[in-house]
Amino acid sequence: MRATDAVEKLTINHPELLKPYKKLFLSKVAEIDQKEVKWHVAQILPRFTLTPTEREKIYFLLLRYLQDTSQIVKTFALQALTDIAIQDATYVDRVRPIVLKLMKNGAPSQQSRGKKLLKTLESA
């Protein structure tokens, strides 16, 4: 957890530092089932330069994250899905209904974040 926290914070301004670790993150790190790791991974994954196949893999991983019991994991997964949609507009129509659903049925944190994300998606 501490390692992913450090990587997440460091790569906010320097996402290029992730490049050598892309394969590791997309395979092993993304599959760690610790909620504290998941919420950092959700923030990190959209920072990679992704191929269409990798983007699709991450999309489905984030959908699984939305099934997590942690509200924080769900909220960051929702943000990451939106980040993916901003990078690739073909995802906007897939992500928008997910945001709307969590705005209606999700925790207050997801409802609040969803309002902001919906505006972002509308301008994408």
JOQUI-V171083 format. One line per field, one symbol per residue. ss: DSSP state (H for helix, E for strand, - for the rest). phi: phi as a letter, one per 30 degrees, with the letter a starting at -180 (. if undefined). psi: psi as a letter, one per 20 degrees, with the letter a starting at -180 (. if undefined). A space follows every 10 residues. Layout:
ss: ???
phi: ???
psi: ???
This chain:
ss: -HHHHHHHHH ----HHHHHH HHHHHHH-HH H---HHHHHH HHHHH----- -HHHHHHHHH HHHHH----- HHHHHHHHHH HHHHHHH-HH HHHHHHHHHH HHHHH--HHH HHHHHHHHHH HHH-
phi: .ddddddddd decbdddded ceddddcddd cdcceddedd deddeddddc dedddddded ddddedcddd ddeddddddd dddddddbdd cedddedddd ddddcddedd dddedddddd ddcd
psi: ghghgggggh jgimhhihgi jggggifggh ipkphhgghh ghhggiiqoq rhggggghgh ghhghiiqip hgggghgggh gggghhhoii igihhghggg ghhgirrhhh gghhgghggg hhi.
